[in-house]
Amino acid sequence: MSTAEVSLPITETLTPANTGELADIVRDCYERETPIYPIGGGTSLGYGLPAKRSGIGLSLAQLNSIVDYPARDMTITVEAGITLQSLANLLEAERQCLPVDVPQSDRATLGGVVATNFNGPRRFGQGTVRDHVIGIQAVDGRGQRFKGGGRVVKNVAGYDFCKLLTGSMGTLGVITELTLKLKPIADSFAIVSCSPTDLSQAGQLLAKLTKSETTPCAIELLAGPAWANSKQLAGDSGTSNALFLAVAVEGTEAEVAWMTKQLATELRHEGIRSLHTIDGKDARDIFADLKEFPSEGESPLVLRANVVPSGTTKFIEALRQLDSNCSVQSHAGNGIVIAKFSEFPSEGLARTLVGRLQAVAASFHGNVVVLSNPGGSEMTHQSVWGATDAPYDLMTAVKREFDPQNILNPDRFVYIS
Ligand SMILES: Cc1cc2nc3c(=O)[nH]c(=O)nc-3n(C[C@H](O)[C@H](O)[C@H](O)COP(=O)(O)OP(=O)(O)OC[C@H]3O[C@@H](n4cnc5c(N)ncnc54)[C@H](O)[C@@H]3O)c2cc1C
């Protein structure tokens, strides 16, 4: 069982052929107060509080068709069960893309990515999946269909359902259809990487990069065993220091050539002696590793922290004090830190999170969530979702409006009604 595949308490999995059938299933469950667990590609069903109430699995596997693709308008409308890879293959023919990089894209579905609001390294330069969803259709907890947004950018009169459902973990509605705004595929892509001596120097470089004359699409700070043997990142420096700063740029050949040269000048100006520019296949290989890192392999505990960017290196320091062998990927330009522990914290999850890491994150205006804990121990609300200062009552009232019987992914998300 890989880190993501978990056993949900489902009695059976239903796979509707279309939205009408899906709405009928939800309506029937509403009448019988039967819990529903929406299933996309199943790559992160372990994300969230463990499901307790037995119910049915609702697979979106057959809702995977293209509804409308006016490539000239750089938008596309698809059903939510389409995998990110199939979508990418289709868009590539028009030299277009959805610049959101998720692991296991041959299995991860668009609906699952939107429901979890997972994003990859290029969130820095290209924005998050939330920024690309301009229209949404879903079925609420009564089995009623509803929609928000539309086929054109800025078509949101009233409450923005696209933004509300993104990251709602399938607790407000089962997403059935999405309209996306797309981007052109860049002609050229390259990475400038170096190995800071320590986290303090890394922090200085990150601060300088916020004033760079270039426009990176990703700023990744990488630490730990997972990156130690990366020949491409280390280049001929042969460094064993498993701390790397990788800055990715994309655009026309000329733009990328200028930006990599400018970045090298800026980094050298900050005292970096050994750095190298990686392009072509090597750059794409590194990027594939960056994309797959969060869900790759077996880890007894995977966490994600969101802090202000200036808090990134301090948070990594706190992680290393807990587990000097943990592997870290940080979308450092956005203050996102993903940590894969090499062993489960001996002092237990609650002490590690509530007692230590959440306090560090809070000191940088952030939070820590559990992405995966295959052992499943101590998965309490506070340890999984951390502290939240959002208006809890208002949020649970919103949940009840969309799902009065609390049947959609019940008690798995932040707001438990
Ligand atoms: C440990 C770990 C870390 C990860 N980190 C990242 C990361 O940093 N960045 C990244 O981009 N990806 C990350 N992922 C990948 C993530 O798996 C996928 O990007 C995506 O979120 C899941 O897509 P899926 O279709 O497999 O969803 P599933 O695993 O099937 O479902 C995920 C959640 O979404 C709900 N859901 C699924 N489809 C729908 C729908 N149509 N309507 C309503 N709710 C729905 C499910 O009920 C479930 O709660 C990570 C995965 C794991 C296991």
The ligand as a MOL file (V3000), in Angstrom:
LIG
                    3D

  0  0  0     0  0            999 V3000
M  V30 BEGIN CTAB
M  V30 COUNTS 53 58 0 0 0
M  V30 BEGIN ATOM
M  V30 1 C 1.6170 12.4980 0.5750 0
M  V30 2 C 1.1130 13.2180 -0.6350 0
M  V30 3 C 1.5390 14.4870 -0.8730 0
M  V30 4 C 1.0950 15.1570 -2.0100 0
M  V30 5 N 1.5490 16.4100 -2.2020 0
M  V30 6 C 1.1850 17.0390 -3.3140 0
M  V30 7 C 1.6910 18.3370 -3.5650 0
M  V30 8 O 2.4370 18.8880 -2.8100 0
M  V30 9 N 1.3090 18.9460 -4.7050 0
M  V30 10 C 0.4760 18.3450 -5.5900 0
M  V30 11 O 0.1480 18.9460 -6.5880 0
M  V30 12 N -0.0420 17.1130 -5.3770 0
M  V30 13 C 0.3240 16.4490 -4.2680 0
M  V30 14 N -0.1490 15.1960 -4.0580 0
M  V30 15 C -0.8820 14.5920 -5.1250 0
M  V30 16 C -2.3210 14.5510 -5.0330 0
M  V30 17 O -2.4500 13.2740 -4.8720 0
M  V30 18 C -3.0370 14.9350 -6.2910 0
M  V30 19 O -2.4870 16.0270 -6.7490 0
M  V30 20 C -4.5040 15.1810 -6.1420 0
M  V30 21 O -4.7550 15.9450 -5.0840 0
M  V30 22 C -5.2700 14.0120 -6.0140 0
M  V30 23 O -5.9690 13.6860 -7.1480 0
M  V30 24 P -6.8170 12.3520 -7.1860 0
M  V30 25 O -7.7050 12.4330 -8.3670 0
M  V30 26 O -5.9550 11.1760 -7.0620 0
M  V30 27 O -7.7280 12.5110 -5.8750 0
M  V30 28 P -8.1530 11.4090 -4.8270 0
M  V30 29 O -6.9760 10.9040 -4.1050 0
M  V30 30 O -9.0520 10.4140 -5.4740 0
M  V30 31 O -9.0240 12.3360 -3.8520 0
M  V30 32 C -8.3930 13.3130 -3.0770 0
M  V30 33 C -9.4950 14.0110 -2.2740 0
M  V30 34 O -10.3270 14.7590 -3.1480 0
M  V30 35 C -11.6970 14.3050 -3.0940 0
M  V30 36 N -12.1750 14.2770 -4.4810 0
M  V30 37 C -11.6360 13.6120 -5.5270 0
M  V30 38 N -12.3210 13.8720 -6.6580 0
M  V30 39 C -13.3240 14.7340 -6.3160 0
M  V30 40 C -14.3990 15.3860 -7.0200 0
M  V30 41 N -14.5730 15.2320 -8.3290 0
M  V30 42 N -15.2520 16.1940 -6.3290 0
M  V30 43 C -15.1000 16.3920 -4.9930 0
M  V30 44 N -14.0980 15.8090 -4.2560 0
M  V30 45 C -13.2340 14.9900 -4.9030 0
M  V30 46 C -11.6190 12.9060 -2.4940 0
M  V30 47 O -12.7980 12.5780 -1.8010 0
M  V30 48 C -10.4310 13.0310 -1.5540 0
M  V30 49 O -10.8230 13.5920 -0.3290 0
M  V30 50 C 0.2300 14.5220 -2.9240 0
M  V30 51 C -0.2180 13.2530 -2.6560 0
M  V30 52 C 0.2150 12.6140 -1.5170 0
M  V30 53 C -0.2480 11.2620 -1.2160 0
M  V30 END ATOM
M  V30 BEGIN BOND
M  V30 1 1 1 2
M  V30 2 1 2 3
M  V30 3 2 2 52
M  V30 4 2 3 4
M  V30 5 1 4 5
M  V30 6 1 4 50
M  V30 7 2 5 6
M  V30 8 1 6 7
M  V30 9 1 6 13
M  V30 10 2 7 8
M  V30 11 1 7 9
M  V30 12 1 9 10
M  V30 13 2 10 11
M  V30 14 1 10 12
M  V30 15 2 12 13
M  V30 16 1 13 14
M  V30 17 1 14 15
M  V30 18 1 14 50
M  V30 19 1 15 16
M  V30 20 1 16 17
M  V30 21 1 16 18
M  V30 22 1 18 19
M  V30 23 1 18 20
M  V30 24 1 20 21
M  V30 25 1 20 22
M  V30 26 1 22 23
M  V30 27 1 23 24
M  V30 28 2 24 25
M  V30 29 1 24 26
M  V30 30 1 24 27
M  V30 31 1 27 28
M  V30 32 2 28 29
M  V30 33 1 28 30
M  V30 34 1 28 31
M  V30 35 1 31 32
M  V30 36 1 32 33
M  V30 37 1 33 34
M  V30 38 1 33 48
M  V30 39 1 34 35
M  V30 40 1 35 36
M  V30 41 1 35 46
M  V30 42 1 36 37
M  V30 43 1 36 45
M  V30 44 2 37 38
M  V30 45 1 38 39
M  V30 46 1 39 40
M  V30 47 2 39 45
M  V30 48 1 40 41
M  V30 49 2 40 42
M  V30 50 1 42 43
M  V30 51 2 43 44
M  V30 52 1 44 45
M  V30 53 1 46 47
M  V30 54 1 46 48
M  V30 55 1 48 49
M  V30 56 2 50 51
M  V30 57 1 51 52
M  V30 58 1 52 53
M  V30 END BOND
M  V30 END CTAB
M  END
